[in-house]
Amino acid sequence: MWGNWNPFAELDALRREIDRMAEGFGTQRNLWRSVFLPGRAARAFPLLNVSEDAEAVYVEALAPGLDTETLEVSVKGGTLTLEGEKKPLSGVKPEQYHRTERSAGKFVRSLDLGTEIEESKVTAEYVNGLLLVTLPKGEKAKPKQISVKVK
């Protein structure tokens, strides 16, 4: 009658999905970072690409339409925090919209970098809706070349 259906596997999958969804809601501050976004599930904003090489960690944040006066980038204890606000489109009354998918409101996004950063050397620039952050690694985080003596 039940075939291959396993209710315990279904419950475990549901628990994992709930844990994943609740992961970003640890603090009130994290709650507000994605609440204003449309859709069936809250998504983190801005969307990030993170890469690194031996010298630095690079973050590209896709964030078109930001009010640059509200944009704040900070690094503390290996955590990068991006804060700002997207202003709503002006000149259109809410009752005139048939559909709106572009979000507006304040956001906060934090990212644990997982490595030591030279906080005083971090640079950021906002170009064509893309926030580019360069985070130079601290000396302890840089790979060391060790010479091998051959006897």
C-alpha positions in Angstrom: 0.0 0.0 0.0 2.7 2.5 0.9 5.2 1.3 -1.7 8.6 3.0 -1.3 7.3 6.0 0.6 9.3 6.7 3.7 7.6 9.2 6.1 10.8 9.6 8.2 12.8 10.6 5.1 10.1 13.1 4.2 10.2 14.6 7.7 14.0 14.8 7.7 13.9 16.6 4.3 11.3 19.0 5.7 13.4 19.7 8.8 16.5 20.4 6.6 14.5 22.8 4.4 13.1 24.6 7.5 16.7 24.8 9.0 18.0 26.2 5.7 15.2 28.8 5.5 15.7 29.9 9.1 19.5 30.1 8.8 19.4 33.8 7.7 16.9 34.9 10.3 19.1 34.7 13.4 18.7 38.4 14.3 16.2 41.1 13.7 18.8 42.8 11.6 19.1 39.8 9.3 15.3 39.5 9.0 15.0 43.0 7.5 17.7 42.4 4.9 15.4 40.3 2.7 11.9 41.0 3.7 11.2 43.6 1.1 12.0 41.4 -1.8 9.1 39.9 -3.8 8.4 36.3 -4.5 7.3 33.2 -2.6 10.6 33.0 -0.6 12.8 35.7 0.8 16.1 36.0 -1.0 19.3 37.7 0.1 20.1 41.1 -1.4 22.3 42.0 -3.0 23.3 38.9 -4.9 27.0 38.2 -4.5 29.9 36.6 -6.3 32.9 35.9 -4.1 36.3 34.9 -5.3 39.9 35.0 -4.0 43.5 34.7 -4.9 46.6 34.6 -2.7 46.5 38.3 -2.0 42.8 39.2 -1.5 39.1 38.3 -1.4 36.9 39.9 -4.0 33.2 40.5 -3.7 31.0 41.6 -6.5 27.5 42.6 -5.3 24.8 43.0 -7.9 22.9 46.0 -6.6 21.3 48.3 -9.3 19.3 51.3 -8.2 21.0 51.9 -4.8 20.8 55.3 -3.1 24.6 55.7 -2.9 24.2 58.2 0.0 22.9 55.3 2.2 25.5 52.7 1.1 27.8 51.5 3.9 30.5 48.9 3.6 32.2 47.6 6.8 34.5 44.8 7.8 34.9 43.6 11.4 36.3 40.4 12.7 36.4 38.7 9.2 32.8 39.6 8.4 31.8 41.9 5.6 28.6 43.9 6.0 26.8 45.7 3.2 24.0 48.1 4.1 22.0 50.6 2.1 18.6 51.4 0.6 16.9 51.1 -2.7 14.5 53.9 -3.3 11.1 53.2 -4.9 10.5 54.5 -8.4 9.2 58.1 -8.2 6.3 59.5 -10.2 4.1 56.4 -10.2 1.4 56.0 -7.6 1.1 52.5 -6.0 -2.5 52.1 -7.3 -1.2 52.6 -10.9 0.9 49.4 -10.9 -0.4 46.3 -12.5 2.6 44.4 -11.3 5.8 45.3 -9.5 8.8 43.0 -9.2 11.5 45.6 -8.5 12.1 45.8 -4.8 12.7 48.8 -2.7 13.6 49.4 0.9 16.6 49.0 3.3 18.8 46.0 3.3 21.7 44.5 5.3 23.8 41.6 4.1 26.6 40.1 6.1 29.1 37.6 4.8 31.7 35.6 6.9 34.9 35.8 4.8 36.6 32.9 6.6 40.0 34.5 6.5 42.0 37.3 8.2 41.5 40.6 6.4 43.6 43.8 6.5 40.6 46.0 7.4 42.5 49.3 6.9 43.2 48.4 3.2 39.7 47.4 2.1 38.5 49.3 -1.0 35.0 49.5 -2.5 33.6 51.2 -5.6 30.0 51.3 -7.1 30.0 51.1 -10.9 26.9 50.7 -13.1 24.9 48.9 -10.4 27.8 46.7 -9.3 29.5 47.1 -5.9 33.1 45.9 -6.1 34.8 45.3 -2.8 38.5 44.2 -2.6 39.5 42.8 0.8 43.3 42.3 1.1 44.3 39.3 3.2 46.3 39.6 6.3 49.8 38.3 6.4 48.8 35.2 8.4 46.2 34.3 5.8 48.5 34.5 2.8 50.1 31.2 1.7 53.8 30.8 2.6 56.3 29.2 0.3 58.5 26.8 2.2 61.7 25.7 0.7 62.6 22.0 0.9 66.2 21.0 1.6 67.4 18.0 -0.4 70.2 16.0 1.2 
